[in-house]
Amino acid sequence: MHHRLAPRQYRFRHPIFLFCLDLDDVQALSKHLALFSHNRFNLYSFHDKDHLAGKGETVKDNLIHWLRDKGVDASEKDRILLLTFPRVLGYTFNPVSFYFCLRPSGEALCAVAEVGNTFGEFKRYLVPRIGDRDSTRFVLDTPKEFYVSPFMPLDVRFEFRLQLPGERLALRVLDHAGKECLLATSLSGRQRNFNASNLAWFLVRYPLMTLRVILLIHWHAMKLYLRKIPYIQKAAQPEQQVDVMRPHASLIRDTK
């Protein structure tokens, strides 16, 4: 659900599916499921290069190095769950992916939100666990400092309210300026088994889903433009775009 509250109300909801992958199991899944592959073309595929960049060979390696740089005592023994869109027939677009980091004991360590935009850029946000050692909730309130939508100011804050995925999914991201909430986005749903029959059913239920996602983003952008919501150019505020991965050429040029 996507609910824009200011400067005008605008709301929509679309059905989707996401993969929740244990990064230690990706290779094994690709060997046992004909419709899913790791780092090669298939109906559904997961490619390491589509996510966290770094010196490691895998997404997990790169995430652990990034967490250590952020002061988190992460280990190769930790379990990493990644909630994300797969490639569908080779095409991918991820508005946001979520990593959930767990100790071998099952204790939640932290979460990471990897936010993307239509310029191919990414930004990561470290979302700490709140509560005691048994808690599976993660909360962060932080400056956005990233260009996500041309219809949303950059000088606002992201508030992540995440729950470790289980039988039900409950994730919420807010954009707010001071005490005013400008945009509320949520993901909710229920767990399904990662097996051949469900992968085949998703093709029928959600045909060409990742392509549909990018088309819907532009469709709703056009509707916001026609409603005369203020439009912010990508290159207008380079100083408000900080720690961006894979920066777009316009940002590189404007920040020299």
C-alpha positions as CSV (number, residue, x, y, z in Angstrom):
1,M,0.0,0.0,0.0
2,H,1.2,3.5,-1.0
3,H,-0.5,6.4,0.7
4,R,0.6,10.0,-0.1
5,L,-0.8,12.4,2.5
6,A,0.6,15.7,1.4
7,P,0.5,18.0,-0.4
8,R,-2.5,16.1,-1.8
9,Q,-4.0,12.7,-0.9
10,Y,-3.1,9.9,-3.3
11,R,-3.4,6.2,-2.6
12,F,-2.9,2.9,-4.4
13,R,-2.5,-0.8,-3.7
14,H,-1.1,-3.5,-6.0
15,P,-0.7,-7.2,-5.4
16,I,2.9,-8.5,-5.7
17,F,5.1,-11.3,-4.5
18,L,8.6,-11.2,-3.0
19,F,11.2,-13.8,-2.5
20,C,12.6,-14.3,1.0
21,L,15.9,-16.0,0.5
22,D,18.3,-17.4,3.0
23,L,21.6,-16.3,1.3
24,D,23.3,-19.6,2.3
25,D,20.6,-21.6,0.4
26,V,20.5,-19.8,-2.9
27,Q,22.9,-22.1,-4.7
28,A,21.1,-25.2,-3.4
29,L,17.7,-23.9,-4.5
30,S,19.0,-23.2,-8.0
31,K,20.1,-26.9,-8.3
32,H,16.7,-28.3,-7.1
33,L,14.2,-25.9,-8.8
34,A,14.0,-25.9,-12.6
35,L,12.4,-22.5,-12.7
36,F,14.9,-20.7,-10.4
37,S,18.6,-20.0,-11.1
38,H,21.5,-18.2,-9.4
39,N,23.5,-15.8,-11.5
40,R,22.1,-17.1,-14.8
41,F,19.0,-16.6,-16.9
42,N,15.8,-18.4,-16.0
43,L,12.1,-17.7,-15.5
44,Y,13.1,-16.5,-12.0
45,S,16.7,-15.8,-11.1
46,F,18.8,-14.2,-8.3
47,H,21.9,-12.3,-9.4
48,D,24.5,-11.1,-6.8
49,K,25.3,-8.1,-9.0
50,D,21.8,-6.7,-8.6
51,H,22.4,-6.0,-4.9
52,L,25.1,-4.8,-2.5
53,A,28.3,-4.0,-4.4
54,G,31.7,-4.6,-2.8
55,K,34.9,-6.7,-2.9
56,G,33.3,-10.0,-2.0
57,E,32.1,-12.6,-4.4
58,T,28.5,-12.9,-3.1
59,V,25.9,-10.6,-1.6
60,K,26.4,-12.1,1.8
61,D,30.2,-11.4,1.7
62,N,29.5,-7.8,0.7
63,L,26.8,-7.3,3.3
64,I,29.1,-8.6,6.1
65,H,31.9,-6.2,5.1
66,W,29.5,-3.3,4.9
67,L,28.0,-4.1,8.4
68,R,31.5,-4.3,9.9
69,D,32.3,-0.9,8.4
70,K,29.2,0.4,10.2
71,G,30.5,-1.1,13.5
72,V,28.3,-4.2,13.5
73,D,30.0,-7.4,14.7
74,A,28.8,-9.5,11.8
75,S,30.2,-12.9,11.0
76,E,30.1,-15.4,8.1
77,K,28.3,-17.8,10.4
78,D,25.4,-15.4,10.7
79,R,22.2,-16.1,8.8
80,I,21.0,-13.5,6.3
81,L,17.5,-13.4,5.0
82,L,16.9,-11.2,1.9
83,L,13.4,-10.0,1.0
84,T,13.5,-8.9,-2.6
85,F,12.1,-9.1,-6.1
86,P,13.8,-11.7,-8.3
87,R,14.6,-11.2,-11.9
88,V,11.7,-12.3,-14.0
89,L,12.8,-13.5,-17.5
90,G,16.0,-11.6,-16.9
91,Y,14.5,-8.2,-15.9
92,T,14.7,-6.8,-12.5
93,F,13.8,-3.6,-10.6
94,N,13.8,-3.3,-6.8
95,P,12.4,-0.2,-5.2
96,V,13.6,-1.6,-1.9
97,S,15.1,-4.9,-0.6
98,F,15.4,-5.8,3.0
99,Y,18.1,-7.8,4.7
100,F,17.5,-9.4,8.1
101,C,20.6,-10.5,10.0
102,L,20.4,-13.3,12.6
103,R,22.9,-15.0,14.8
104,P,23.2,-18.8,14.5
105,S,21.2,-19.0,17.7
106,G,18.3,-17.2,16.0
107,E,18.8,-13.9,17.8
108,A,18.1,-10.9,15.6
109,L,21.1,-8.7,15.0
110,C,19.9,-5.9,12.7
111,A,18.2,-5.2,9.4
112,V,19.4,-3.3,6.3
113,A,17.1,-1.5,3.9
114,E,18.5,-1.2,0.4
115,V,16.5,1.5,-1.4
116,G,16.7,1.9,-5.2
117,N,15.5,4.4,-7.7
118,T,14.8,4.4,-11.5
119,F,18.2,5.9,-12.1
120,G,19.9,2.6,-11.1
121,E,21.1,4.1,-7.8
122,F,21.0,2.4,-4.4
123,K,21.3,3.6,-0.8
124,R,21.6,1.4,2.3
125,Y,20.2,2.1,5.7
126,L,21.2,0.2,8.8
127,V,18.1,-0.5,10.9
128,P,18.8,-1.6,14.5
129,R,16.9,-4.1,16.5
130,I,14.8,-2.6,19.3
131,G,13.8,-4.3,22.5
132,D,15.4,-7.2,24.3
133,R,17.4,-10.1,22.9
134,D,14.2,-11.9,21.9
135,S,12.9,-9.0,19.9
136,T,12.4,-9.3,16.1
137,R,11.5,-5.7,15.5
138,F,13.7,-3.1,13.8
139,V,13.2,0.7,13.8
140,L,15.2,3.6,12.3
141,D,14.4,7.3,11.9
142,T,17.0,8.9,9.7
143,P,17.5,11.7,7.1
144,K,16.6,10.3,3.7
145,E,19.3,12.0,1.7
146,F,18.5,10.1,-1.4
147,Y,16.5,10.8,-4.6
148,V,13.7,8.3,-4.8
149,S,10.7,10.1,-6.2
150,P,10.6,13.4,-8.2
151,F,7.4,14.2,-6.2
152,M,9.0,14.0,-2.7
153,P,11.4,16.5,-1.2
154,L,14.9,15.2,-0.3
155,D,15.1,17.1,3.0
156,V,12.7,14.7,4.8
157,R,13.3,11.7,7.0
158,F,12.8,8.0,6.5
159,E,11.2,6.0,9.3
160,F,11.6,2.3,8.9
161,R,9.4,0.0,11.1
162,L,10.3,-3.6,10.2
163,Q,9.3,-7.0,11.6
164,L,11.3,-10.2,10.9
165,P,9.4,-12.1,8.2
166,G,7.5,-15.1,9.4
167,E,4.1,-16.6,8.5
168,R,3.0,-13.0,8.0
169,L,4.8,-10.0,6.6
170,A,4.5,-6.5,8.2
171,L,6.8,-3.8,7.0
172,R,6.2,0.0,7.0
173,V,8.2,2.9,5.7
174,L,7.2,6.5,6.4
175,D,8.4,9.8,4.8
176,H,8.0,12.7,7.3
177,A,8.9,16.3,7.7
178,G,9.0,17.2,11.4
179,K,5.8,15.8,12.9
180,E,3.9,15.7,9.5
181,C,3.8,12.4,7.7
182,L,4.0,12.9,3.9
183,L,3.9,9.4,2.7
184,A,3.2,5.9,4.2
185,T,4.2,2.8,2.4
186,S,3.6,-0.7,3.8
187,L,4.1,-4.3,2.7
188,S,1.9,-7.0,4.2
189,G,1.2,-10.6,3.2
190,R,1.5,-14.2,4.1
191,Q,4.2,-16.8,3.6
192,R,4.1,-19.4,0.8
193,N,6.5,-22.3,0.3
194,F,9.4,-21.8,-2.1
195,N,8.6,-24.7,-4.4
196,A,8.0,-25.5,-8.1
197,S,4.2,-25.4,-8.0
198,N,4.2,-21.9,-6.3
199,L,6.8,-20.6,-8.8
200,A,4.7,-21.8,-11.7
201,W,1.5,-20.3,-10.1
202,F,3.2,-16.9,-9.6
203,L,3.8,-16.7,-13.4
204,V,0.0,-17.0,-13.9
205,R,-1.0,-14.8,-11.0
206,Y,1.7,-12.1,-11.5
207,P,2.8,-12.2,-15.2
208,L,6.0,-10.2,-15.9
209,M,5.8,-8.8,-12.4
210,T,9.1,-6.8,-12.3
211,L,8.3,-5.2,-15.7
212,R,4.8,-4.4,-14.4
213,V,6.3,-2.7,-11.3
214,I,8.4,-0.3,-13.4
215,L,5.5,0.5,-15.7
216,L,3.2,1.2,-12.7
217,I,5.8,3.5,-11.2
218,H,5.7,5.6,-14.4
219,W,2.0,5.4,-14.6
220,H,1.5,6.8,-11.1
221,A,4.2,9.4,-11.7
222,M,2.2,10.7,-14.7
223,K,-1.0,10.9,-12.6
224,L,0.9,12.8,-9.9
225,Y,2.3,15.2,-12.5
226,L,-1.2,15.8,-14.0
227,R,-2.4,16.6,-10.5
228,K,0.3,19.3,-10.4
229,I,2.3,17.9,-7.5
230,P,5.6,19.8,-7.3
231,Y,8.3,18.1,-9.5
232,I,11.9,18.0,-8.3
233,Q,14.7,17.5,-10.8
234,K,17.3,14.8,-10.1
235,A,20.2,17.3,-10.4
236,A,18.5,20.1,-8.4
237,Q,19.8,19.2,-5.0
238,P,23.0,17.1,-5.2
239,E,24.1,18.1,-1.7
240,Q,21.0,16.2,-0.4
241,Q,22.1,13.0,-2.1
242,V,24.7,11.3,0.3
243,D,26.4,7.9,0.3
244,V,24.7,6.9,-3.0
245,M,25.8,3.6,-4.6
246,R,26.2,3.4,-8.4
247,P,25.6,7.2,-8.7
248,H,24.0,8.4,-11.9
249,A,26.1,10.4,-14.3
250,S,24.1,13.6,-13.5
251,L,24.9,13.3,-9.8
252,I,28.6,12.7,-10.5
253,R,28.8,15.7,-12.8
254,D,27.0,18.0,-10.5
255,T,28.9,17.1,-7.4
256,K,32.4,17.7,-8.7
